[in-house]
Amino acid sequence: MPIYEYVCDDCGEHYERIVLSQKTRVTCPKCDSGKQTIQLSVFASPSNGSKASGGGSPMTSSGGGGCCGGACGCH
């Protein structure tokens, strides 16, 4: 089941919906408008950590920077 991210064209609300078919009516949860724009969605896929599939996660890489280069202090 695909999950789509939307932004309402009328009020600017951001929301997600599971869309089971093309006949599924999608409306804004805030203003009930049917006018929306589908947003580019980023998704994650599990990694087994092997070098053949691209290595481990960026948070555990030997570069020490993680997701942001380490400058923000999130580590």
C-alpha positions as CSV (number, residue, x, y, z in Angstrom):
1,M,0.0,0.0,0.0
2,P,1.6,3.3,-1.1
3,I,1.7,6.2,1.4
4,Y,1.7,9.6,-0.3
5,E,2.6,12.9,1.2
6,Y,0.5,15.9,0.3
7,V,0.4,19.7,0.8
8,C,-3.0,21.4,0.7
9,D,-3.2,24.0,-2.0
10,D,-5.7,26.0,0.0
11,C,-4.4,26.1,3.6
12,G,-0.8,24.7,3.3
13,E,-1.4,21.8,5.6
14,H,1.1,18.8,5.2
15,Y,-0.3,15.3,5.6
16,E,0.0,11.7,4.5
17,R,-2.5,9.3,3.1
18,I,-2.6,5.6,2.2
19,V,-4.0,5.3,-1.3
20,L,-5.5,2.0,-2.1
21,S,-6.6,2.8,-5.6
22,Q,-6.9,5.7,-8.0
23,K,-10.5,6.1,-7.0
24,T,-9.5,7.0,-3.4
25,R,-10.6,10.6,-2.6
26,V,-8.0,12.5,-0.7
27,T,-9.0,15.6,1.3
28,C,-7.1,17.9,3.6
29,P,-7.7,17.0,7.3
30,K,-7.6,20.7,8.3
31,C,-9.9,22.4,5.7
32,D,-11.4,19.4,3.8
33,S,-10.2,20.8,0.5
34,G,-9.8,18.3,-2.4
35,K,-7.0,20.5,-3.9
36,Q,-3.5,19.2,-3.0
37,T,-0.1,18.7,-4.5
38,I,1.8,15.4,-4.1
39,Q,5.2,15.9,-2.4
40,L,8.4,14.1,-3.2
41,S,8.6,11.4,-0.6
42,V,11.9,10.1,0.9
43,F,11.7,6.5,2.2
44,A,14.1,4.3,4.0
45,S,14.9,0.7,3.3
46,P,16.6,-1.8,5.7
47,S,20.2,-2.6,5.2
48,N,21.9,-5.8,6.1
49,G,25.2,-3.9,6.6
50,S,27.3,-5.8,4.0
51,K,29.8,-3.9,1.9
52,A,28.3,-5.5,-1.2
53,S,25.0,-3.6,-0.7
54,G,26.7,-0.3,0.0
55,G,27.8,-0.7,3.5
56,G,26.3,0.2,6.9
57,S,24.2,3.2,7.8
58,P,25.5,6.7,7.6
59,M,25.1,7.1,11.4
60,T,27.7,4.4,12.0
61,S,30.2,5.2,9.2
62,S,33.8,5.6,10.0
63,G,33.7,9.2,8.8
64,G,32.4,10.3,12.2
65,G,30.0,12.8,10.7
66,G,26.8,10.8,10.5
67,C,23.8,12.5,9.1
68,C,25.0,16.1,9.3
69,G,28.8,16.0,9.5
70,G,28.8,16.2,13.3
71,A,28.7,20.0,13.5
72,C,25.3,20.2,15.1
73,G,26.1,18.1,18.2
74,C,23.4,15.5,17.5
75,H,25.9,12.6,18.3
